Amino acid sequence: MKIALFGATGRTGRHILDQALADGHRVTVLARNPSKLPPGKYSLTIQLGDALDADAVDDAVFGQDAVISALGLGSSPQPDALSRGVANIVAAMQANRVERLVVVAGGGILLDRATGQMRVAAADYPAAYRAFAEEHRRIYDLLQRTELAWTLVCPPSMFEEPAVGATRSAVDYLPEGGRRITYADAGRFVYAQLGDRSFLRQRVGIAE
């Protein structure tokens, strides 16, 4: 399979990249800092740039079978950088007739079991995460207006430890009692969605 991966240098994206390469897929990544990527991989194509450059995104998506976005806001001073980047990805996929898209979002756009509203709508939602959640809400709204075969994977807090290997999931909600997951397990779940169409056009919460 030929895969375009955005956010490959991030803490979730690098796990996705490692698994895709280990399974023999051909992966194209768009990166501002290629030095963070593994060198000498025959099946890895590295393009210099970022997701805010629509032309660069189109070049990365051209000829692919599927796309994964593990983009984050990172240190970007532009508050809408994440949703704009995903909008460029969506436009490139539509132009190049690429159907399958898996996006890493966040638990803030999942529903609260007590209120039935998005978790980010709660008055006590952590202020430090609100900007991320609002960007993820914009992405969710965008994807719902497309005909792409998308899946939004929404983890809670993530931490850097070896993979646990057992990931629970729930459509529209975090799994009962789900509070955290490793970056490695989140990456594995995201990658697995390329071959699993159980959550087409759905947001799915995951946790250990």
Salt bridges, closest charged atoms under 4 A:
ASP80 OD1 - ARG84 NH1 3.64
GLU99 OE1 - ARG197 NH2 3.57
GLU134 OE1 - ARG137 NE 3.13
GLU135 OE1 - ARG138 NH1 2.56
GLU160 OE1 - ARG14 NH2 2.83
GLU160 OE2 - HIS15 NE2 3.66
ASP172 OD1 - ARG203 NE 2.89
GLU176 OE2 - ARG113 NH1 3.79
GLU208 OE2 - ARG180 NE 2.96
